[in-house]
Amino acid sequence: MTEVLRATVSDQPLSVDEHAKLVEHAAAGAVVTFAGVVRDHDHGRSVRELEYVGHPTAAGVVAEVVADVVGRFEGVRAVAVSHRVGQLAIGDVALACAVSAEHRGEAFAVCSELVDEVKRRLPVWKRQVFSDGTDEWVNMP
């Protein structure tokens, strides 16, 4: 049985190290982490900052994604996933994920699938603010 130690959306800074500590497990031979970090460019344009706005159901969607993904794998011991909302600066962590499993193959596969599914299903929208002061919304419904 996989322990889901965190599956949420937060307006507070995220720490991948904290997520990794949460999933430590004596039966796990692997801990895999992912940090989705705000970069300073997008499609050739210089980005100054981002803002993520989440639908009120966003935290529940993260929990659904985690349940869906870990249910397809054996040997996964613990999972922690968070997506940030609010104003983020270059270098801030927007998505943190940590998975512990008995073997590295499962840990890598689950972490990768969690990141992909959260990005695909999460009702969170991104506003990019460019260095020239203009902005654009990304992935709006």
Buried (B, 14 or more C-beta within 10 A) or exposed (E): EBBBBBBBBBEEEBEBEBBBEBBEBEEBBBBBBBBBBBEEEBEEEEBBBBBBBBBEEBBBBBBBBBEEBBEEBEBBBBBBBBBBBBEBEBEBBBBBBBBBBBBEEBBBBBBBBBBEBBBEBBBBBBBBBBEEEEBEEEEEE
